[in-house]
């Protein structure tokens, strides 16, 4: 699979695993996230090896991350999405989600899922809906015509 890159106003998003800053990802997830507090560097490495990962960069500095666990044919689970605090409020999370959903290898998926406690409004912009009876769980289903 080819790497998928998007550029905008000094920022870029890439799926090139060689660009990912494992230490930054581990530090954010283990210390600054509510969903992966205490995660180990090995767990971060396992996620990076088993998922389609996106890095968000300002110049050469990584400032964000997202991971997509998928079978490339029917489903995707979006996880570990973040933008470091000093770069928030600039629409980068929205751009990251747009970029993920535009990936050419993910266009035929029937369903996307994610869990969030605090970003429902962001994901609703992209067609995600809360799953009744499952707090925080959101899904985006492909329309059938």
Rosetta constraint file for C-alpha pairs under 8 A:
AtomPair CA 3 CA 14 HARMONIC 6.88 0.50
AtomPair CA 3 CA 15 HARMONIC 5.31 0.50
AtomPair CA 3 CA 16 HARMONIC 5.42 0.50
AtomPair CA 4 CA 14 HARMONIC 5.67 0.50
AtomPair CA 4 CA 15 HARMONIC 5.39 0.50
AtomPair CA 4 CA 16 HARMONIC 7.38 0.50
AtomPair CA 4 CA 103 HARMONIC 7.11 0.50
AtomPair CA 5 CA 12 HARMONIC 7.01 0.50
AtomPair CA 5 CA 13 HARMONIC 5.49 0.50
AtomPair CA 5 CA 14 HARMONIC 4.40 0.50
AtomPair CA 5 CA 15 HARMONIC 6.64 0.50
AtomPair CA 6 CA 12 HARMONIC 5.51 0.50
AtomPair CA 6 CA 13 HARMONIC 5.21 0.50
AtomPair CA 6 CA 14 HARMONIC 6.68 0.50
AtomPair CA 6 CA 99 HARMONIC 7.31 0.50
AtomPair CA 7 CA 11 HARMONIC 5.82 0.50
AtomPair CA 7 CA 12 HARMONIC 4.21 0.50
AtomPair CA 7 CA 13 HARMONIC 6.48 0.50
AtomPair CA 8 CA 12 HARMONIC 6.09 0.50
AtomPair CA 10 CA 58 HARMONIC 6.17 0.50
AtomPair CA 10 CA 59 HARMONIC 6.55 0.50
AtomPair CA 11 CA 56 HARMONIC 7.22 0.50
AtomPair CA 11 CA 57 HARMONIC 5.55 0.50
AtomPair CA 11 CA 58 HARMONIC 4.64 0.50
AtomPair CA 11 CA 59 HARMONIC 6.51 0.50
AtomPair CA 12 CA 56 HARMONIC 5.89 0.50
AtomPair CA 12 CA 57 HARMONIC 5.28 0.50
AtomPair CA 12 CA 58 HARMONIC 6.67 0.50
AtomPair CA 12 CA 59 HARMONIC 7.78 0.50
AtomPair CA 13 CA 54 HARMONIC 6.53 0.50
AtomPair CA 13 CA 55 HARMONIC 5.57 0.50
AtomPair CA 13 CA 56 HARMONIC 4.52 0.50
AtomPair CA 13 CA 57 HARMONIC 6.21 0.50
AtomPair CA 13 CA 96 HARMONIC 7.32 0.50
AtomPair CA 13 CA 99 HARMONIC 7.86 0.50
AtomPair CA 14 CA 19 HARMONIC 7.96 0.50
AtomPair CA 14 CA 54 HARMONIC 5.55 0.50
AtomPair CA 14 CA 55 HARMONIC 5.45 0.50
AtomPair CA 14 CA 56 HARMONIC 6.76 0.50
AtomPair CA 15 CA 52 HARMONIC 6.95 0.50
AtomPair CA 15 CA 53 HARMONIC 5.62 0.50
AtomPair CA 15 CA 54 HARMONIC 4.65 0.50
AtomPair CA 15 CA 55 HARMONIC 6.43 0.50
AtomPair CA 16 CA 20 HARMONIC 7.34 0.50
AtomPair CA 16 CA 53 HARMONIC 7.89 0.50
AtomPair CA 16 CA 54 HARMONIC 7.56 0.50
AtomPair CA 16 CA 55 HARMONIC 7.88 0.50
AtomPair CA 17 CA 48 HARMONIC 7.61 0.50
AtomPair CA 17 CA 53 HARMONIC 6.99 0.50
AtomPair CA 19 CA 55 HARMONIC 7.51 0.50
AtomPair CA 20 CA 55 HARMONIC 6.09 0.50
AtomPair CA 20 CA 62 HARMONIC 7.21 0.50
AtomPair CA 21 CA 25 HARMONIC 6.34 0.50
AtomPair CA 21 CA 62 HARMONIC 6.65 0.50
AtomPair CA 22 CA 26 HARMONIC 6.02 0.50
AtomPair CA 22 CA 41 HARMONIC 7.79 0.50
AtomPair CA 22 CA 44 HARMONIC 7.25 0.50
AtomPair CA 22 CA 45 HARMONIC 7.33 0.50
AtomPair CA 23 CA 27 HARMONIC 5.96 0.50
AtomPair CA 23 CA 41 HARMONIC 7.72 0.50
AtomPair CA 24 CA 28 HARMONIC 6.11 0.50
AtomPair CA 24 CA 62 HARMONIC 7.77 0.50
AtomPair CA 25 CA 29 HARMONIC 6.08 0.50
AtomPair CA 25 CA 44 HARMONIC 7.40 0.50
AtomPair CA 25 CA 65 HARMONIC 7.19 0.50
AtomPair CA 26 CA 30 HARMONIC 5.79 0.50
AtomPair CA 26 CA 39 HARMONIC 7.32 0.50
AtomPair CA 26 CA 40 HARMONIC 7.11 0.50
AtomPair CA 26 CA 41 HARMONIC 5.80 0.50
AtomPair CA 26 CA 44 HARMONIC 6.13 0.50
AtomPair CA 27 CA 31 HARMONIC 5.76 0.50
AtomPair CA 27 CA 32 HARMONIC 7.36 0.50
AtomPair CA 28 CA 32 HARMONIC 4.89 0.50
AtomPair CA 28 CA 33 HARMONIC 6.28 0.50
AtomPair CA 28 CA 84 HARMONIC 7.76 0.50
AtomPair CA 29 CA 33 HARMONIC 5.03 0.50
AtomPair CA 29 CA 35 HARMONIC 7.68 0.50
AtomPair CA 29 CA 36 HARMONIC 5.34 0.50
AtomPair CA 29 CA 37 HARMONIC 6.04 0.50
AtomPair CA 29 CA 38 HARMONIC 7.66 0.50
AtomPair CA 29 CA 39 HARMONIC 6.72 0.50
AtomPair CA 29 CA 80 HARMONIC 7.43 0.50
AtomPair CA 30 CA 36 HARMONIC 5.77 0.50
AtomPair CA 30 CA 37 HARMONIC 4.21 0.50
AtomPair CA 30 CA 38 HARMONIC 4.44 0.50
AtomPair CA 30 CA 39 HARMONIC 4.91 0.50
AtomPair CA 30 CA 40 HARMONIC 7.11 0.50
AtomPair CA 31 CA 37 HARMONIC 5.66 0.50
AtomPair CA 31 CA 38 HARMONIC 6.80 0.50
AtomPair CA 32 CA 37 HARMONIC 7.14 0.50
AtomPair CA 33 CA 37 HARMONIC 5.86 0.50
AtomPair CA 36 CA 80 HARMONIC 7.96 0.50
AtomPair CA 39 CA 43 HARMONIC 6.39 0.50
AtomPair CA 39 CA 44 HARMONIC 7.31 0.50
AtomPair CA 40 CA 44 HARMONIC 6.46 0.50
AtomPair CA 41 CA 45 HARMONIC 6.21 0.50
AtomPair CA 42 CA 46 HARMONIC 6.12 0.50
AtomPair CA 43 CA 47 HARMONIC 6.19 0.50
AtomPair CA 44 CA 48 HARMONIC 6.19 0.50
AtomPair CA 45 CA 49 HARMONIC 6.17 0.50
AtomPair CA 46 CA 50 HARMONIC 6.11 0.50
AtomPair CA 47 CA 51 HARMONIC 5.83 0.50
AtomPair CA 47 CA 67 HARMONIC 7.62 0.50
AtomPair CA 48 CA 52 HARMONIC 7.34 0.50
AtomPair CA 48 CA 53 HARMONIC 6.32 0.50
AtomPair CA 48 CA 67 HARMONIC 7.58 0.50
AtomPair CA 50 CA 69 HARMONIC 7.25 0.50
AtomPair CA 51 CA 67 HARMONIC 6.11 0.50
AtomPair CA 51 CA 68 HARMONIC 5.53 0.50
AtomPair CA 51 CA 69 HARMONIC 4.85 0.50
AtomPair CA 51 CA 70 HARMONIC 7.11 0.50
AtomPair CA 52 CA 67 HARMONIC 5.80 0.50
AtomPair CA 52 CA 68 HARMONIC 5.05 0.50
AtomPair CA 52 CA 69 HARMONIC 6.45 0.50
AtomPair CA 52 CA 70 HARMONIC 7.70 0.50
AtomPair CA 53 CA 65 HARMONIC 7.26 0.50
AtomPair CA 53 CA 66 HARMONIC 5.80 0.50
AtomPair CA 53 CA 67 HARMONIC 4.42 0.50
AtomPair CA 53 CA 68 HARMONIC 6.21 0.50
AtomPair CA 54 CA 65 HARMONIC 5.51 0.50
AtomPair CA 54 CA 66 HARMONIC 5.15 0.50
AtomPair CA 54 CA 67 HARMONIC 6.26 0.50
AtomPair CA 54 CA 100 HARMONIC 7.85 0.50
AtomPair CA 55 CA 62 HARMONIC 6.53 0.50
AtomPair CA 55 CA 63 HARMONIC 7.60 0.50
AtomPair CA 55 CA 64 HARMONIC 5.74 0.50
AtomPair CA 55 CA 65 HARMONIC 4.63 0.50
AtomPair CA 55 CA 66 HARMONIC 6.78 0.50
AtomPair CA 56 CA 62 HARMONIC 5.71 0.50
AtomPair CA 56 CA 63 HARMONIC 5.54 0.50
AtomPair CA 56 CA 64 HARMONIC 4.54 0.50
AtomPair CA 56 CA 65 HARMONIC 5.89 0.50
AtomPair CA 56 CA 83 HARMONIC 7.82 0.50
AtomPair CA 56 CA 96 HARMONIC 7.55 0.50
AtomPair CA 57 CA 61 HARMONIC 5.35 0.50
AtomPair CA 57 CA 62 HARMONIC 4.31 0.50
AtomPair CA 57 CA 63 HARMONIC 5.35 0.50
AtomPair CA 57 CA 64 HARMONIC 6.83 0.50
AtomPair CA 58 CA 62 HARMONIC 6.46 0.50
AtomPair CA 58 CA 63 HARMONIC 6.68 0.50
AtomPair CA 63 CA 83 HARMONIC 5.76 0.50
AtomPair CA 63 CA 84 HARMONIC 5.45 0.50
AtomPair CA 63 CA 87 HARMONIC 7.14 0.50
AtomPair CA 64 CA 81 HARMONIC 7.49 0.50
AtomPair CA 64 CA 82 HARMONIC 5.32 0.50
AtomPair CA 64 CA 83 HARMONIC 4.12 0.50
AtomPair CA 64 CA 84 HARMONIC 5.99 0.50
AtomPair CA 65 CA 80 HARMONIC 7.04 0.50
AtomPair CA 65 CA 81 HARMONIC 5.55 0.50
AtomPair CA 65 CA 82 HARMONIC 5.46 0.50
AtomPair CA 65 CA 83 HARMONIC 6.69 0.50
AtomPair CA 66 CA 78 HARMONIC 7.31 0.50
AtomPair CA 66 CA 79 HARMONIC 6.22 0.50
AtomPair CA 66 CA 80 HARMONIC 5.33 0.50
AtomPair CA 66 CA 81 HARMONIC 4.18 0.50
AtomPair CA 66 CA 82 HARMONIC 6.57 0.50
AtomPair CA 67 CA 78 HARMONIC 5.96 0.50
AtomPair CA 67 CA 79 HARMONIC 5.25 0.50
AtomPair CA 67 CA 80 HARMONIC 5.89 0.50
AtomPair CA 67 CA 81 HARMONIC 6.80 0.50
AtomPair CA 68 CA 76 HARMONIC 6.23 0.50
AtomPair CA 68 CA 77 HARMONIC 5.59 0.50
AtomPair CA 68 CA 78 HARMONIC 4.70 0.50
AtomPair CA 68 CA 79 HARMONIC 6.29 0.50
AtomPair CA 69 CA 76 HARMONIC 5.52 0.50
AtomPair CA 69 CA 77 HARMONIC 5.07 0.50
AtomPair CA 69 CA 78 HARMONIC 6.56 0.50
AtomPair CA 69 CA 79 HARMONIC 7.85 0.50
AtomPair CA 70 CA 74 HARMONIC 7.86 0.50
AtomPair CA 70 CA 75 HARMONIC 5.71 0.50
AtomPair CA 70 CA 76 HARMONIC 4.28 0.50
AtomPair CA 70 CA 77 HARMONIC 6.38 0.50
AtomPair CA 71 CA 75 HARMONIC 6.26 0.50
AtomPair CA 71 CA 76 HARMONIC 7.01 0.50
AtomPair CA 72 CA 76 HARMONIC 7.54 0.50
AtomPair CA 72 CA 105 HARMONIC 6.69 0.50
AtomPair CA 72 CA 106 HARMONIC 6.07 0.50
AtomPair CA 72 CA 108 HARMONIC 7.83 0.50
AtomPair CA 72 CA 109 HARMONIC 6.83 0.50
AtomPair CA 73 CA 106 HARMONIC 7.68 0.50
AtomPair CA 73 CA 108 HARMONIC 6.33 0.50
AtomPair CA 73 CA 109 HARMONIC 5.50 0.50
AtomPair CA 73 CA 110 HARMONIC 7.82 0.50
AtomPair CA 74 CA 108 HARMONIC 7.05 0.50
AtomPair CA 74 CA 109 HARMONIC 4.40 0.50
AtomPair CA 74 CA 110 HARMONIC 4.98 0.50
AtomPair CA 74 CA 111 HARMONIC 6.47 0.50
AtomPair CA 75 CA 109 HARMONIC 5.38 0.50
AtomPair CA 75 CA 110 HARMONIC 5.90 0.50
AtomPair CA 75 CA 111 HARMONIC 4.84 0.50
AtomPair CA 75 CA 112 HARMONIC 5.72 0.50
AtomPair CA 75 CA 113 HARMONIC 7.97 0.50
AtomPair CA 76 CA 109 HARMONIC 7.23 0.50
AtomPair CA 76 CA 111 HARMONIC 6.45 0.50
AtomPair CA 76 CA 112 HARMONIC 4.75 0.50
AtomPair CA 76 CA 113 HARMONIC 6.38 0.50
AtomPair CA 77 CA 112 HARMONIC 5.72 0.50
AtomPair CA 77 CA 113 HARMONIC 4.81 0.50
AtomPair CA 77 CA 114 HARMONIC 5.69 0.50
AtomPair CA 78 CA 112 HARMONIC 7.17 0.50
AtomPair CA 78 CA 113 HARMONIC 6.18 0.50
AtomPair CA 78 CA 114 HARMONIC 5.10 0.50
AtomPair CA 79 CA 114 HARMONIC 6.30 0.50
AtomPair CA 79 CA 115 HARMONIC 7.48 0.50
AtomPair CA 82 CA 93 HARMONIC 7.34 0.50
AtomPair CA 83 CA 87 HARMONIC 6.56 0.50
AtomPair CA 83 CA 88 HARMONIC 6.21 0.50
AtomPair CA 83 CA 92 HARMONIC 7.30 0.50
AtomPair CA 83 CA 93 HARMONIC 6.68 0.50
AtomPair CA 84 CA 88 HARMONIC 6.65 0.50
AtomPair CA 87 CA 92 HARMONIC 7.89 0.50
AtomPair CA 88 CA 92 HARMONIC 7.02 0.50
AtomPair CA 88 CA 93 HARMONIC 7.90 0.50
AtomPair CA 91 CA 95 HARMONIC 6.26 0.50
AtomPair CA 92 CA 96 HARMONIC 5.97 0.50
AtomPair CA 93 CA 97 HARMONIC 6.27 0.50
AtomPair CA 94 CA 98 HARMONIC 6.18 0.50
AtomPair CA 94 CA 122 HARMONIC 6.92 0.50
AtomPair CA 95 CA 99 HARMONIC 6.07 0.50
AtomPair CA 96 CA 100 HARMONIC 6.18 0.50
AtomPair CA 97 CA 101 HARMONIC 6.15 0.50
AtomPair CA 98 CA 102 HARMONIC 6.15 0.50
AtomPair CA 98 CA 126 HARMONIC 7.84 0.50
AtomPair CA 99 CA 103 HARMONIC 6.45 0.50
AtomPair CA 101 CA 106 HARMONIC 7.03 0.50
AtomPair CA 101 CA 107 HARMONIC 7.55 0.50
AtomPair CA 102 CA 106 HARMONIC 7.40 0.50
AtomPair CA 102 CA 107 HARMONIC 7.18 0.50
AtomPair CA 103 CA 107 HARMONIC 6.88 0.50
AtomPair CA 109 CA 142 HARMONIC 7.17 0.50
AtomPair CA 110 CA 141 HARMONIC 5.80 0.50
AtomPair CA 110 CA 142 HARMONIC 4.88 0.50
AtomPair CA 111 CA 139 HARMONIC 6.88 0.50
AtomPair CA 111 CA 140 HARMONIC 5.63 0.50
AtomPair CA 111 CA 141 HARMONIC 4.53 0.50
AtomPair CA 111 CA 142 HARMONIC 6.09 0.50
AtomPair CA 112 CA 139 HARMONIC 5.48 0.50
AtomPair CA 112 CA 140 HARMONIC 5.01 0.50
AtomPair CA 112 CA 141 HARMONIC 6.49 0.50
AtomPair CA 113 CA 137 HARMONIC 7.19 0.50
AtomPair CA 113 CA 138 HARMONIC 5.67 0.50
AtomPair CA 113 CA 139 HARMONIC 4.38 0.50
AtomPair CA 113 CA 140 HARMONIC 6.46 0.50
AtomPair CA 114 CA 137 HARMONIC 5.90 0.50
AtomPair CA 114 CA 138 HARMONIC 5.42 0.50
AtomPair CA 114 CA 139 HARMONIC 6.55 0.50
AtomPair CA 115 CA 136 HARMONIC 5.05 0.50
AtomPair CA 115 CA 137 HARMONIC 4.45 0.50
AtomPair CA 115 CA 138 HARMONIC 6.05 0.50
AtomPair CA 116 CA 120 HARMONIC 6.85 0.50
AtomPair CA 116 CA 136 HARMONIC 4.89 0.50
AtomPair CA 116 CA 137 HARMONIC 6.61 0.50
AtomPair CA 116 CA 138 HARMONIC 7.67 0.50
AtomPair CA 117 CA 136 HARMONIC 5.30 0.50
AtomPair CA 119 CA 123 HARMONIC 6.63 0.50
AtomPair CA 120 CA 124 HARMONIC 6.02 0.50
AtomPair CA 120 CA 130 HARMONIC 7.88 0.50
AtomPair CA 121 CA 125 HARMONIC 6.62 0.50
AtomPair CA 122 CA 126 HARMONIC 7.50 0.50
AtomPair CA 123 CA 127 HARMONIC 6.81 0.50
AtomPair CA 123 CA 128 HARMONIC 5.41 0.50
AtomPair CA 123 CA 129 HARMONIC 7.85 0.50
AtomPair CA 124 CA 128 HARMONIC 4.75 0.50
AtomPair CA 124 CA 129 HARMONIC 6.11 0.50
AtomPair CA 127 CA 140 HARMONIC 5.78 0.50
AtomPair CA 128 CA 138 HARMONIC 5.83 0.50
AtomPair CA 128 CA 139 HARMONIC 5.07 0.50
AtomPair CA 128 CA 140 HARMONIC 4.40 0.50
AtomPair CA 128 CA 141 HARMONIC 7.84 0.50
AtomPair CA 129 CA 138 HARMONIC 5.18 0.50
AtomPair CA 129 CA 139 HARMONIC 5.43 0.50
AtomPair CA 129 CA 140 HARMONIC 6.35 0.50
AtomPair CA 130 CA 134 HARMONIC 7.90 0.50
AtomPair CA 130 CA 135 HARMONIC 7.90 0.50
AtomPair CA 130 CA 136 HARMONIC 7.05 0.50
AtomPair CA 130 CA 137 HARMONIC 5.94 0.50
AtomPair CA 130 CA 138 HARMONIC 4.35 0.50
AtomPair CA 130 CA 139 HARMONIC 6.57 0.50
AtomPair CA 131 CA 135 HARMONIC 7.46 0.50
AtomPair CA 131 CA 136 HARMONIC 7.87 0.50
AtomPair CA 131 CA 137 HARMONIC 5.65 0.50
AtomPair CA 131 CA 138 HARMONIC 5.46 0.50
AtomPair CA 131 CA 139 HARMONIC 6.73 0.50
